[in-house]
C-alpha cells in the first residue's frame, strides 16, 4: 500500500507543480510490526520522495490499544520527517461511532 | 487530526456532534495540530466546519473517492474549484448559519 502510494506520488511530483502528499492508514496490528518503520522509510527513499510527502495515519483507538508501540513507531517516523495523522478522532470508540460511551449517559 | 466521519453525519442538527467537534477542534488548535474533517458530504456541513474553525475537509462535497488516474483528470478539469469561497458564503447566507442555537457554540469554539 505504502509502496503504491509512493510510486503514484513520485509520478505526480514529476507532473505537477504542487507537492502533493499521500496519506496511508496503519492498523493496530501493523503498529506492532517491528519492520514497519523500515518498510515505510525504504518505500519513501526508493522513489526519491521527501519524507513529508507521506502521511501515516493511525486511529485514536489503535493508539489507546497499544500506546507504547504507537509512540515508538510514530516518533521514529516523525523524526524522519514523515507526517503523522490521528485518524477517526472524537468518537473514542472502535468504529461504533455514534454509540460512544458518553452518548449513552442519560 | 482527522475528525471522525460519524461526527459529520448530522453536524448541522445534532448538538452532541457539534459539541464534540468544537471541543476536538479547540484541542487541535491548542496543540497546533492541523485539523481535517472526514465525511463532509454537503455545503451545510462545510459551512458549519468553517464557522467552527476546521482547517481542511474531505468528503463527497469535495469529490467522491477516485482512482489515481481519475484524480489526474479531475485535477486538470479544475479540481475543487467549486468550493471557492464566494460560492459557499452565498450558501451560508441562505442557511443563515451564524444565527440561532449554533451561535453560542461557535463563539465559544472561536474563542
Backbone of each chain as ProteinMPNN parsed JSONL, in Angstrom:
{"seq_chain_A": "XXXXXXXXXXXXXXXXXXXXXXXXXXXXXXXXXXXXXXXXXXXXXXXXXXXXXXXXXXXXXXXXXXXXXXXXXXXXXXXXXXXXXXXXXXXXXXXXXXXXXXXXXX", "coords_chain_A": {"N_chain_A": [[0.823, -1.199, 0.0], [1.822, 1.307, 0.93], [3.993, 1.357, -0.727], [2.771, 1.513, -3.266], [1.464, 3.966, -3.031], [3.664, 5.676, -2.852], [4.838, 5.331, -5.343], [2.87, 6.338, -7.078], [2.75, 8.971, -6.134], [5.329, 9.899, -6.748], [5.147, 10.065, -9.492], [3.221, 12.109, -9.704], [4.533, 14.228, -8.523], [6.46, 14.688, -10.415], [4.895, 15.476, -12.511], [3.161, 17.566, -11.765], [3.106, 20.921, -10.403], [2.37, 21.331, -7.792], [3.188, 20.114, -4.563], [2.154, 17.309, -3.717], [0.939, 15.354, -0.938], [0.557, 12.013, 0.285], [-1.766, 10.065, 2.132], [-1.569, 7.221, 4.178], [-3.17, 4.536, 5.83], [-2.408, 2.972, 8.917], [-2.733, -0.002, 10.609], [-3.663, -1.22, 13.926], [-2.43, -3.677, 14.334], [-0.339, -3.594, 12.488], [1.153, -1.596, 13.662], [2.481, -2.911, 15.645], [4.362, -4.333, 14.336], [7.711, -4.905, 14.008], [9.11, -4.279, 11.707], [7.885, -2.234, 10.451], [8.574, 0.612, 10.385], [10.982, 0.633, 8.93], [10.096, -0.44, 6.504], [8.355, 1.552, 5.563], [10.076, 3.762, 5.415], [11.909, 2.867, 3.515], [10.373, 2.648, 1.238], [9.725, 5.329, 0.757], [12.281, 6.406, 0.254], [13.095, 4.918, -1.933], [11.617, 5.895, -4.055], [12.612, 8.395, -4.188], [11.374, 10.442, -2.725], [10.538, 13.354, -0.74], [10.417, 13.047, 2.813], [8.172, 14.24, 3.928], [6.233, 13.862, 2.062], [4.681, 11.783, 2.613], [1.99, 10.747, 4.632], [1.34, 9.107, 7.532], [-1.322, 7.448, 8.894], [-2.912, 6.861, 11.941], [-5.318, 5.321, 13.938], [-7.231, 6.782, 16.611], [-8.192, 4.85, 18.38], [-6.398, 2.666, 17.989], [-4.071, 3.666, 19.012], [-4.719, 3.961, 21.692], [-5.041, 1.281, 22.306], [-2.431, 0.223, 22.037], [-0.301, 1.892, 23.343], [2.509, 2.129, 23.792], [3.83, 0.852, 21.623], [2.75, 2.394, 19.579], [3.759, 4.922, 20.208], [6.544, 4.546, 19.891], [6.761, 3.88, 17.137], [5.536, 6.099, 15.849], [7.13, 8.175, 16.73], [9.627, 7.509, 15.627], [9.024, 7.692, 12.885], [8.192, 10.36, 12.693], [10.517, 11.691, 13.493], [11.99, 11.151, 11.275], [10.793, 12.771, 9.458], [8.348, 12.15, 8.319], [4.841, 12.768, 7.91], [2.358, 12.708, 10.475], [-0.84, 11.386, 11.032], [-3.774, 11.597, 13.007], [-6.267, 9.428, 13.128], [-9.86, 9.054, 12.769], [-10.778, 10.656, 14.921], [-12.324, 11.716, 17.966], [-14.498, 10.132, 18.524], [-13.819, 8.211, 20.31], [-14.202, 5.531, 20.392], [-14.279, 2.176, 19.042], [-14.875, 2.194, 15.905], [-17.599, 2.21, 16.405], [-18.74, 4.527, 16.465], [-21.455, 6.473, 16.724], [-22.367, 5.265, 19.015], [-20.81, 5.974, 21.106], [-19.481, 5.983, 24.431], [-20.149, 8.216, 26.095], [-22.371, 9.121, 24.944], [-24.419, 7.55, 25.756], [-25.006, 8.352, 28.224], [-27.572, 9.336, 30.306]], "CA_chain_A": [[0.0, 0.0, 0.0], [2.733, 2.45, 1.012], [4.793, 1.259, -1.954], [1.979, 2.015, -4.394], [1.25, 5.4, -2.801], [4.911, 6.378, -3.15], [5.049, 5.281, -6.796], [1.922, 7.297, -7.657], [3.176, 10.324, -5.742], [6.538, 10.276, -7.488], [4.64, 10.477, -10.801], [2.536, 13.404, -9.576], [5.545, 15.256, -8.231], [7.133, 14.989, -11.675], [3.927, 16.008, -13.478], [2.502, 18.788, -11.297], [3.902, 21.824, -9.589], [2.013, 21.169, -6.379], [3.838, 18.989, -3.91], [1.136, 16.516, -3.026], [1.331, 14.269, -0.04], [-0.443, 10.945, 0.32], [-1.978, 9.502, 3.465], [-1.891, 5.797, 4.235], [-3.566, 4.096, 7.172], [-1.662, 1.875, 9.537], [-3.617, -0.641, 11.587], [-3.091, -1.526, 15.23], [-1.541, -4.831, 14.209], [0.875, -3.143, 11.794], [1.939, -0.793, 14.609], [3.298, -3.819, 16.475], [5.316, -4.996, 13.462], [8.996, -4.21, 14.165], [9.68, -3.873, 10.408], [7.038, -1.201, 9.837], [9.252, 1.884, 10.122], [11.946, 0.42, 7.841], [9.339, -0.64, 5.259], [7.854, 2.854, 5.109], [11.198, 4.63, 5.046], [12.575, 2.417, 2.289], [9.487, 2.994, 0.109], [9.877, 6.766, 0.511], [13.575, 6.741, -0.353], [13.2, 4.255, -3.234], [11.034, 6.777, -5.082], [13.263, 9.705, -4.032], [10.394, 11.426, -2.252], [10.829, 13.916, 0.581], [9.658, 12.288, 3.823], [6.872, 14.864, 4.207], [5.268, 13.504, 1.023], [3.862, 10.687, 3.115], [1.346, 10.891, 5.936], [0.931, 7.824, 8.092], [-2.466, 7.701, 9.762], [-3.161, 5.859, 12.973], [-6.568, 5.707, 14.585], [-7.209, 7.072, 18.044], [-8.397, 3.587, 19.1], [-5.229, 1.783, 17.971], [-3.077, 4.252, 19.929], [-5.171, 3.617, 23.041], [-4.791, -0.158, 22.462], [-1.005, -0.11, 22.144], [0.34, 3.202, 23.414], [3.977, 2.087, 23.715], [4.192, 0.557, 20.235], [2.373, 3.557, 18.77], [4.688, 6.015, 20.484], [7.844, 4.241, 19.291], [6.658, 3.945, 15.675], [5.234, 7.46, 15.407], [8.301, 9.022, 16.994], [10.65, 7.194, 14.621], [8.596, 8.242, 11.597], [8.182, 11.814, 12.813], [11.914, 12.134, 13.492], [12.468, 11.045, 9.9], [10.139, 13.793, 8.646], [7.046, 11.703, 7.828], [3.699, 13.38, 8.601], [1.552, 11.778, 11.261], [-2.252, 11.737, 11.128], [-4.56, 10.881, 14.019], [-7.489, 9.117, 12.382], [-11.118, 8.733, 13.484], [-10.703, 11.308, 16.219], [-13.509, 12.336, 18.538], [-15.551, 9.201, 18.933], [-13.316, 7.483, 21.472], [-14.657, 4.14, 20.338], [-13.796, 1.425, 17.896], [-15.777, 2.111, 14.758], [-19.015, 2.15, 16.734], [-19.204, 5.879, 16.179], [-22.482, 7.155, 17.47], [-22.674, 4.635, 20.289], [-19.773, 6.339, 22.066], [-19.952, 5.8, 25.806], [-20.78, 9.373, 26.726], [-23.651, 9.335, 24.29], [-25.465, 6.786, 26.428], [-25.306, 8.957, 29.527], [-28.911, 9.928, 30.168]], "C_chain_A": [[0.865, 1.261, 0.0], [3.574, 2.538, -0.26], [4.041, 1.896, -3.137], [1.736, 3.521, -4.266], [2.5, 6.191, -3.2], [5.162, 6.414, -4.656], [4.139, 6.308, -7.488], [2.355, 8.73, -7.373], [4.382, 10.804, -6.533], [6.129, 10.754, -8.883], [4.005, 11.852, -10.736], [3.525, 14.527, -9.282], [6.277, 15.664, -9.511], [6.191, 15.762, -12.605], [3.347, 17.36, -13.074], [3.426, 19.641, -10.444], [3.642, 21.621, -8.098], [2.67, 19.937, -5.772], [2.829, 18.237, -3.059], [1.749, 15.651, -1.938], [0.208, 13.248, -0.031], [-0.544, 10.421, 1.742], [-2.256, 8.013, 3.352], [-2.2, 5.418, 5.679], [-2.696, 2.945, 7.643], [-2.552, 1.295, 10.629], [-2.898, -0.873, 12.913], [-2.104, -2.673, 15.157], [-0.226, -4.435, 13.536], [1.783, -2.326, 12.719], [2.882, -1.663, 15.435], [4.348, -4.55, 15.655], [6.656, -4.252, 13.519], [9.601, -3.739, 12.835], [8.971, -2.668, 9.79], [7.795, 0.074, 9.435], [10.219, 1.742, 8.943], [11.229, 0.266, 6.498], [8.884, 0.698, 4.683], [9.009, 3.728, 4.621], [11.864, 4.185, 3.747], [11.696, 2.713, 1.072], [9.651, 4.467, -0.258], [11.19, 7.056, -0.21], [13.735, 6.074, -1.718], [12.675, 5.155, -4.352], [11.545, 8.213, -4.959], [12.278, 10.796, -3.625], [10.898, 12.08, -0.974], [9.937, 13.209, 1.6], [8.275, 12.89, 4.053], [5.845, 14.62, 3.096], [4.351, 12.382, 1.493], [3.281, 11.025, 4.48], [0.882, 9.519, 6.386], [-0.17, 8.082, 9.111], [-2.745, 6.526, 10.682], [-4.433, 6.269, 13.69], [-6.375, 5.943, 16.078], [-7.31, 5.756, 18.831], [-7.142, 2.715, 19.108], [-4.092, 2.346, 18.829], [-3.432, 3.894, 21.375], [-4.878, 2.14, 23.33], [-3.325, -0.473, 22.721], [-0.186, 1.176, 22.224], [1.854, 3.173, 23.255], [4.451, 1.842, 22.291], [3.913, 1.773, 19.364], [3.379, 4.678, 18.958], [6.025, 5.788, 19.79], [7.804, 4.425, 17.769], [6.466, 5.391, 15.217], [6.419, 8.392, 15.637], [9.383, 8.788, 15.943], [10.281, 7.807, 13.268], [8.677, 9.765, 11.605], [9.606, 12.372, 12.765], [12.503, 12.083, 12.083], [11.764, 12.008, 8.954], [8.792, 13.402, 8.07], [5.936, 12.414, 8.607], [2.918, 12.313, 9.355], [0.107, 12.285, 11.291], [-2.926, 10.929, 12.217], [-5.947, 10.68, 13.431], [-8.677, 8.881, 13.316], [-11.187, 9.404, 14.843], [-12.063, 11.831, 16.673], [-14.601, 11.387, 18.957], [-15.13, 8.412, 20.161], [-13.75, 6.032, 21.51], [-14.073, 3.468, 19.12], [-14.89, 1.302, 16.856], [-17.255, 2.044, 15.122], [-19.62, 3.551, 16.68], [-20.226, 6.404, 17.153], [-22.8, 6.509, 18.812], [-21.576, 4.901, 21.319], [-20.338, 6.366, 23.485], [-20.705, 7.012, 26.35], [-22.127, 9.69, 26.09], [-24.776, 8.64, 25.06], [-25.76, 7.331, 27.818], [-26.641, 9.68, 29.434], [-28.902, 11.434, 30.487]], "O_chain_A": [[0.673, 2.163, -0.816], [3.832, 3.618, -0.792], [4.593, 2.696, -3.891], [1.792, 4.257, -5.252], [2.397, 7.252, -3.815], [5.644, 7.417, -5.183], [4.58, 7.049, -8.367], [2.329, 9.588, -8.255], [4.452, 11.964, -6.938], [6.686, 11.723, -9.4], [4.225, 12.678, -11.622], [3.353, 15.652, -9.753], [6.664, 16.82, -9.678], [6.636, 16.6, -13.39], [3.072, 18.203, -13.929], [4.387, 19.154, -9.85], [4.543, 21.721, -7.265], [2.706, 18.867, -6.378], [2.672, 18.487, -1.864], [2.917, 15.267, -2.006], [-0.947, 13.575, -0.305], [0.45, 10.341, 2.463], [-3.073, 7.585, 2.537], [-1.576, 5.912, 6.619], [-2.306, 2.071, 6.869], [-3.063, 2.028, 11.476], [-1.678, -0.739, 13.003], [-1.07, -2.658, 15.825], [0.852, -4.869, 13.943], [3.007, -2.352, 12.59], [3.943, -1.213, 15.869], [5.144, -5.309, 16.208], [6.729, -3.09, 13.121], [10.499, -2.897, 12.829], [9.388, -2.148, 8.755], [7.676, 0.552, 8.307], [10.277, 2.607, 8.069], [11.694, 0.777, 5.479], [9.006, 0.95, 3.484], [8.932, 4.349, 3.561], [12.33, 5.016, 2.968], [12.214, 2.999, -0.008], [9.71, 4.815, -1.437], [11.228, 7.84, -1.158], [14.439, 6.604, -2.579], [13.221, 5.172, -5.456], [10.981, 9.133, -5.552], [12.34, 11.923, -4.116], [11.609, 11.444, -0.197], [8.816, 12.816, 1.273], [7.319, 12.17, 4.337], [4.719, 15.111, 3.174], [3.357, 12.072, 0.837], [3.978, 11.519, 5.366], [0.117, 8.852, 5.689], [0.017, 8.833, 10.068], [-2.803, 5.371, 10.262], [-4.61, 7.442, 14.016], [-5.48, 5.382, 16.71], [-6.605, 5.565, 19.822], [-6.843, 2.085, 20.122], [-3.25, 1.593, 19.317], [-2.557, 3.565, 22.177], [-4.514, 1.782, 24.45], [-3.011, -1.341, 23.535], [0.537, 1.514, 21.286], [2.432, 4.081, 22.656], [5.353, 2.522, 21.8], [4.727, 2.142, 18.518], [3.803, 5.311, 17.991], [6.581, 6.701, 19.179], [8.694, 5.045, 17.186], [7.152, 5.854, 14.305], [6.679, 9.289, 14.835], [9.982, 9.735, 15.431], [11.136, 8.375, 12.588], [9.164, 10.38, 10.657], [9.878, 13.373, 12.102], [13.392, 12.861, 11.738], [12.098, 12.062, 7.771], [8.147, 14.212, 7.404], [6.062, 12.639, 9.81], [2.833, 11.164, 8.923], [-0.14, 13.464, 11.544], [-2.691, 9.728, 12.348], [-6.706, 11.633, 13.256], [-8.512, 8.553, 14.491], [-11.611, 8.784, 15.818], [-12.852, 12.325, 15.868], [-15.531, 11.777, 19.663], [-15.969, 7.994, 20.959], [-13.67, 5.381, 22.551], [-13.451, 4.11, 18.274], [-15.731, 0.406, 16.926], [-18.09, 1.841, 14.241], [-20.828, 3.737, 16.827], [-19.893, 6.742, 18.289], [-23.436, 7.133, 19.661], [-21.425, 4.152, 22.285], [-21.496, 6.716, 23.71], [-21.754, 6.874, 26.979], [-22.924, 10.445, 26.648], [-25.928, 9.072, 25.026], [-26.651, 6.839, 28.51], [-26.821, 10.543, 28.574], [-29.944, 12.086, 30.42]]}, "seq_chain_B": "XXXXXXXXXXXXXXXXXXXXXXXXXXXXXXXXXXXXXXXXXXXXXXXXXXXXXXXXXXXXXXXXXXXXXXXXXXXXXXXXXXXXXXXXXXXXXXXXXXXXXXXXXXXXXXX", "coords_chain_B": {"N_chain_B": [[-4.999, 16.039, 12.737], [-7.691, 13.982, 12.36], [-11.059, 14.4, 12.169], [-13.613, 12.217, 13.121], [-15.792, 10.672, 10.762], [-18.333, 10.035, 11.622], [-19.105, 12.091, 13.206], [-19.835, 14.005, 11.424], [-22.135, 13.276, 10.214], [-24.725, 14.293, 10.944], [-24.099, 16.93, 11.61], [-25.108, 19.441, 11.342], [-27.547, 19.464, 12.654], [-27.295, 18.183, 15.084], [-26.684, 18.706, 18.364], [-24.931, 17.354, 20.081], [-22.968, 16.231, 18.432], [-21.971, 18.621, 17.434], [-20.887, 19.758, 19.736], [-18.815, 17.918, 20.44], [-17.272, 18.095, 18.131], [-16.545, 20.831, 18.155], [-15.023, 20.841, 20.506], [-12.924, 19.054, 19.931], [-11.731, 20.413, 17.822], [-10.911, 22.722, 19.146], [-9.016, 21.621, 20.842], [-7.143, 20.653, 18.964], [-6.281, 23.079, 17.885], [-5.095, 24.249, 20.133], [-2.996, 22.508, 20.485], [-1.6, 22.996, 18.265], [-2.037, 21.474, 15.944], [-2.913, 20.466, 12.702], [-6.289, 20.377, 11.554], [-8.574, 18.059, 10.108], [-11.634, 17.398, 8.629], [-13.487, 14.507, 8.167], [-15.681, 12.999, 5.819], [-17.34, 15.033, 4.825], [-20.096, 15.885, 3.263], [-21.856, 17.701, 2.187], [-22.757, 21.18, 1.448], [-23.742, 22.548, 3.722], [-22.611, 21.274, 5.948], [-19.928, 21.834, 5.46], [-19.931, 24.631, 5.802], [-20.629, 24.836, 8.507], [-18.307, 23.727, 9.613], [-16.424, 25.557, 8.798], [-17.236, 27.734, 10.287], [-16.721, 26.721, 12.8], [-14.017, 26.564, 12.727], [-12.361, 24.669, 11.359], [-9.525, 23.29, 9.687], [-9.212, 21.82, 7.238], [-11.069, 19.879, 4.81], [-12.511, 16.697, 3.881], [-14.43, 14.652, 1.674], [-17.626, 13.816, 0.114], [-18.546, 16.253, -0.757], [-16.346, 17.547, -1.682], [-15.193, 15.71, -3.528], [-16.013, 12.485, -4.88], [-14.581, 9.322, -3.72], [-11.786, 8.35, -5.687], [-9.956, 6.688, -8.347], [-6.387, 6.819, -8.902], [-5.781, 7.585, -11.572], [-8.161, 8.759, -12.405], [-8.195, 10.868, -10.659], [-6.187, 12.525, -11.653], [-7.345, 13.437, -14.005], [-9.58, 14.752, -12.928], [-8.331, 16.745, -11.436], [-7.097, 18.204, -13.447], [-9.253, 19.18, -14.76], [-10.01, 21.169, -13.09], [-10.405, 20.547, -10.452], [-11.159, 21.088, -7.047], [-12.469, 23.455, -7.521], [-15.079, 24.253, -7.355], [-15.466, 24.762, -4.715], [-14.85, 27.297, -4.097], [-14.569, 30.269, -2.197], [-16.605, 32.351, -2.447], [-18.859, 31.091, -3.486], [-19.615, 29.326, -1.407], [-20.023, 31.071, 0.683], [-22.28, 32.339, -0.092], [-24.095, 30.234, 0.119], [-23.967, 29.894, 2.876], [-25.169, 32.231, 3.743], [-27.738, 31.845, 2.812], [-28.476, 29.698, 4.38], [-28.351, 30.826, 6.791], [-26.478, 30.448, 8.847], [-24.98, 31.569, 10.939], [-26.672, 32.465, 12.801], [-28.985, 31.828, 15.519], [-29.369, 28.71, 17.386], [-26.8, 27.74, 17.162], [-25.067, 29.727, 17.503], [-23.875, 30.371, 20.027], [-22.186, 28.184, 20.571], [-20.391, 28.393, 18.496], [-19.206, 30.832, 19.001], [-17.926, 30.205, 21.355], [-16.193, 28.194, 20.426], [-14.582, 29.613, 18.703], [-13.225, 31.195, 20.372]], "CA_chain_B": [[-6.022, 15.327, 13.469], [-8.848, 13.773, 11.479], [-12.312, 14.222, 12.911], [-14.327, 11.046, 12.63], [-16.915, 10.987, 9.874], [-19.618, 9.863, 12.318], [-19.473, 13.396, 13.764], [-20.313, 14.884, 10.347], [-23.371, 12.737, 9.641], [-25.754, 15.326, 11.048], [-23.473, 18.014, 12.368], [-25.933, 20.629, 11.226], [-28.721, 19.435, 13.526], [-27.071, 17.416, 16.314], [-25.854, 19.482, 19.303], [-23.885, 16.499, 20.645], [-21.888, 16.192, 17.444], [-21.404, 19.976, 17.389], [-20.073, 19.946, 20.936], [-17.589, 17.122, 20.338], [-16.474, 18.67, 17.042], [-15.966, 22.096, 18.635], [-14.012, 20.547, 21.524], [-11.755, 18.451, 19.277], [-11.066, 21.482, 17.067], [-10.244, 23.593, 20.12], [-7.83, 20.891, 21.305], [-6.181, 20.64, 17.866], [-5.701, 24.422, 17.802], [-4.215, 24.456, 21.288], [-1.806, 21.676, 20.302], [-1.039, 23.39, 16.968], [-2.139, 20.357, 15.007], [-3.91, 20.783, 11.668], [-7.495, 19.555, 11.663], [-9.221, 17.641, 8.862], [-12.912, 16.73, 8.88], [-13.736, 13.427, 7.214], [-17.101, 12.734, 5.583], [-18.096, 16.262, 4.572], [-20.817, 15.498, 2.049], [-22.762, 18.742, 1.685], [-22.277, 22.533, 1.746], [-24.111, 22.99, 5.069], [-21.595, 20.753, 6.868], [-18.712, 22.618, 5.227], [-20.057, 25.951, 6.42], [-20.536, 24.617, 9.959], [-16.908, 23.494, 9.959], [-15.737, 26.839, 8.633], [-17.578, 28.556, 11.448], [-16.078, 26.133, 13.974], [-12.573, 26.752, 12.588], [-11.649, 23.472, 10.908], [-8.555, 23.687, 8.656], [-9.367, 21.147, 5.943], [-12.157, 18.902, 4.765], [-12.589, 15.729, 2.792], [-15.761, 14.058, 1.612], [-18.296, 13.864, -1.183], [-18.725, 17.64, -1.196], [-15.142, 17.877, -2.441], [-15.197, 14.767, -4.645], [-16.131, 11.098, -4.426], [-13.299, 8.618, -3.794], [-11.5, 8.004, -7.084], [-8.668, 6.07, -8.632], [-5.328, 7.802, -9.169], [-5.879, 8.087, -12.941], [-9.32, 9.659, -12.439], [-7.817, 12.076, -9.906], [-5.423, 13.398, -12.56], [-8.322, 14.067, -14.899], [-10.38, 15.647, -12.086], [-7.475, 17.878, -11.085], [-6.837, 19.006, -14.643], [-10.51, 19.851, -15.112], [-10.253, 22.273, -12.162], [-10.39, 20.027, -9.09], [-12.15, 21.542, -6.065], [-12.776, 24.852, -7.83], [-16.463, 24.539, -6.938], [-15.51, 25.115, -3.294], [-14.363, 28.675, -3.945], [-15.169, 30.958, -1.04], [-17.824, 33.1, -2.766], [-19.948, 30.14, -3.671], [-20.092, 28.798, -0.133], [-20.501, 32.169, 1.522], [-23.663, 32.53, -0.519], [-24.878, 29.163, 0.745], [-24.029, 30.171, 4.309], [-26.176, 33.279, 3.937], [-29.058, 31.242, 2.613], [-28.771, 28.815, 5.516], [-28.365, 31.66, 7.975], [-25.787, 29.59, 9.819], [-24.389, 32.234, 12.1], [-27.747, 32.869, 13.71], [-29.745, 30.733, 16.099], [-28.826, 27.951, 18.507], [-25.382, 27.423, 16.991], [-24.298, 30.94, 17.718], [-23.091, 30.311, 21.256], [-21.133, 27.177, 20.496], [-19.379, 28.902, 17.584], [-18.49, 31.892, 19.721], [-17.037, 29.524, 22.282], [-15.172, 27.472, 19.678], [-13.654, 30.56, 18.09], [-12.588, 31.967, 21.441]], "C_chain_B": [[-7.272, 15.217, 12.605], [-10.102, 13.521, 12.296], [-13.128, 13.104, 12.282], [-15.571, 11.426, 11.839], [-18.272, 10.839, 10.572], [-20.086, 11.191, 12.927], [-20.142, 14.291, 12.714], [-21.711, 14.509, 9.873], [-24.536, 13.722, 9.76], [-25.281, 16.467, 11.954], [-24.388, 19.238, 12.422], [-27.051, 20.662, 12.278], [-28.48, 18.798, 14.889], [-26.137, 18.17, 17.272], [-24.72, 18.663, 19.914], [-22.692, 16.458, 19.703], [-21.209, 17.562, 17.334], [-20.463, 20.205, 18.566], [-18.757, 19.198, 20.856], [-16.682, 17.719, 19.265], [-15.784, 19.959, 17.495], [-14.834, 21.834, 19.624], [-12.741, 19.969, 20.894], [-10.991, 19.519, 18.498], [-10.319, 22.436, 17.992], [-8.951, 22.937, 20.607], [-6.742, 20.914, 20.218], [-5.489, 22.006, 17.751], [-4.7, 24.654, 18.923], [-2.906, 23.688, 21.119], [-1.084, 22.014, 19.005], [-0.934, 22.223, 16.0], [-3.192, 20.745, 13.973], [-5.099, 19.836, 11.778], [-8.082, 19.281, 10.276], [-10.534, 16.957, 9.228], [-13.161, 15.728, 7.769], [-15.248, 13.274, 7.027], [-17.941, 13.989, 5.41], [-18.79, 16.116, 3.214], [-21.701, 16.599, 1.48], [-22.27, 20.125, 2.131], [-22.629, 23.008, 3.155], [-23.066, 22.531, 6.089], [-20.282, 21.52, 6.703], [-18.793, 23.972, 5.924], [-20.013, 25.877, 7.942], [-19.071, 24.511, 10.374], [-16.071, 24.759, 9.796], [-15.974, 27.706, 9.855], [-16.867, 28.046, 12.702], [-14.55, 26.194, 13.884], [-11.788, 25.51, 12.22], [-10.75, 23.844, 9.722], [-8.863, 23.109, 7.281], [-10.543, 20.196, 5.999], [-11.864, 17.84, 3.711], [-13.965, 15.101, 2.822], [-16.384, 14.279, 0.253], [-18.508, 15.286, -1.677], [-17.498, 18.142, -1.957], [-15.132, 17.028, -3.707], [-15.441, 13.375, -4.085], [-14.746, 10.446, -4.442], [-13.033, 8.239, -5.25], [-10.127, 7.38, -7.228], [-7.678, 7.156, -9.04], [-5.464, 8.406, -10.565], [-7.048, 9.077, -13.07], [-9.01, 10.965, -11.709], [-7.068, 13.053, -10.809], [-6.369, 14.16, -13.472], [-9.147, 15.112, -14.144], [-9.602, 16.922, -11.779], [-7.295, 18.804, -12.284], [-8.099, 19.702, -15.153], [-10.84, 20.98, -14.13], [-10.349, 21.84, -10.707], [-11.51, 20.594, -8.233], [-12.52, 23.01, -6.279], [-14.176, 25.249, -7.353], [-16.561, 24.924, -5.462], [-15.025, 26.539, -3.025], [-15.218, 29.437, -2.945], [-16.523, 31.646, -1.348], [-19.04, 32.204, -2.81], [-20.512, 29.707, -2.321], [-20.568, 29.884, 0.82], [-21.965, 32.457, 1.197], [-24.557, 31.467, 0.134], [-25.042, 29.433, 2.236], [-25.084, 31.233, 4.603], [-27.57, 32.706, 3.827], [-29.454, 30.372, 3.809], [-28.845, 29.593, 6.822], [-27.665, 30.968, 9.14], [-25.333, 30.304, 11.082], [-25.434, 32.622, 13.147], [-28.382, 31.642, 14.369], [-28.972, 29.952, 17.136], [-27.334, 27.656, 18.389], [-24.478, 28.578, 17.38], [-23.356, 30.84, 18.913], [-21.908, 29.355, 21.135], [-20.021, 27.65, 19.559], [-18.561, 30.003, 18.232], [-17.471, 31.263, 20.661], [-15.876, 28.887, 21.527], [-14.143, 28.433, 19.089], [-12.994, 31.484, 19.117], [-13.206, 33.349, 21.549]], "O_chain_B": [[-7.838, 16.222, 12.175], [-10.188, 12.536, 13.03], [-13.308, 13.056, 11.066], [-16.298, 12.358, 12.186], [-19.252, 11.456, 10.154], [-21.279, 11.405, 13.141], [-20.903, 15.2, 13.045], [-22.392, 15.3, 9.22], [-25.253, 13.957, 8.787], [-25.952, 16.887, 12.896], [-24.43, 19.963, 13.416], [-27.454, 21.731, 12.737], [-29.347, 18.856, 15.761], [-24.936, 18.263, 17.02], [-23.664, 19.209, 20.231], [-21.548, 16.63, 20.124], [-19.992, 17.636, 17.158], [-19.382, 20.774, 18.411], [-17.703, 19.755, 21.161], [-15.473, 17.837, 19.461], [-14.593, 20.155, 17.252], [-13.808, 22.514, 19.594], [-11.628, 20.34, 21.268], [-9.76, 19.538, 18.506], [-9.228, 22.903, 17.665], [-7.927, 23.6, 20.765], [-5.572, 21.162, 20.508], [-4.277, 22.084, 17.548], [-3.608, 25.18, 18.705], [-1.846, 24.143, 21.547], [-0.072, 21.395, 18.676], [0.083, 22.009, 15.341], [-4.239, 21.289, 14.322], [-4.939, 18.648, 12.059], [-8.086, 20.145, 9.4], [-10.547, 16.038, 10.047], [-13.062, 16.052, 6.586], [-16.006, 13.409, 7.987], [-19.11, 14.019, 5.796], [-18.157, 16.211, 2.163], [-22.247, 16.44, 0.388], [-21.473, 20.239, 3.063], [-21.883, 23.799, 3.733], [-22.68, 23.289, 6.978], [-19.605, 21.819, 7.687], [-17.833, 24.406, 6.562], [-19.433, 26.745, 8.595], [-18.646, 25.12, 11.356], [-15.134, 25.001, 10.557], [-15.056, 28.327, 10.39], [-16.463, 28.831, 13.56], [-13.864, 25.904, 14.864], [-10.676, 25.31, 12.707], [-11.154, 24.618, 8.854], [-8.787, 23.815, 6.275], [-10.964, 19.76, 7.07], [-11.083, 18.053, 2.784], [-14.597, 15.026, 3.875], [-15.766, 14.85, -0.646], [-18.637, 15.511, -2.881], [-17.6, 19.053, -2.778], [-15.072, 17.553, -4.818], [-15.109, 13.11, -2.93], [-13.834, 10.949, -5.099], [-13.955, 7.851, -5.967], [-9.26, 7.517, -6.366], [-8.059, 8.249, -9.46], [-5.282, 9.612, -10.732], [-6.939, 10.096, -13.752], [-9.497, 12.031, -12.088], [-7.287, 14.262, -10.739], [-6.219, 15.363, -13.685], [-9.386, 16.211, -14.645], [-10.138, 18.028, -11.851], [-7.336, 20.027, -12.152], [-8.022, 20.689, -15.885], [-11.838, 21.677, -14.31], [-10.371, 22.688, -9.815], [-12.673, 20.585, -8.637], [-12.844, 23.72, -5.327], [-14.431, 26.4, -7.001], [-17.617, 25.364, -5.006], [-14.817, 26.931, -1.877], [-16.434, 29.258, -2.872], [-17.47, 31.519, -0.572], [-20.095, 32.511, -2.255], [-21.725, 29.717, -2.112], [-21.425, 29.638, 1.669], [-22.77, 32.771, 2.074], [-25.638, 31.775, 0.637], [-26.119, 29.228, 2.796], [-25.806, 31.141, 5.596], [-28.461, 33.018, 4.617], [-30.622, 30.322, 4.194], [-29.336, 29.089, 7.832], [-28.181, 30.91, 10.256], [-25.304, 29.716, 12.163], [-25.093, 33.055, 14.248], [-28.316, 30.54, 13.824], [-28.015, 30.47, 17.711], [-26.675, 27.358, 19.385], [-23.273, 28.41, 17.561], [-22.179, 31.187, 18.815], [-20.788, 29.669, 21.537], [-18.848, 27.353, 19.786], [-17.35, 30.086, 18.026], [-16.326, 31.706, 20.76], [-14.719, 29.018, 21.928], [-12.963, 28.097, 18.991], [-12.294, 32.432, 18.76], [-12.797, 34.144, 22.396]]}, "name": "protein", "num_of_chains": 2, "seq": "XXXXXXXXXXXXXXXXXXXXXXXXXXXXXXXXXXXXXXXXXXXXXXXXXXXXXXXXXXXXXXXXXXXXXXXXXXXXXXXXXXXXXXXXXXXXXXXXXXXXXXXXXXXXXXXXXXXXXXXXXXXXXXXXXXXXXXXXXXXXXXXXXXXXXXXXXXXXXXXXXXXXXXXXXXXXXXXXXXXXXXXXXXXXXXXXXXXXXXXXXXXXXXXXXXXXXXXXX"}
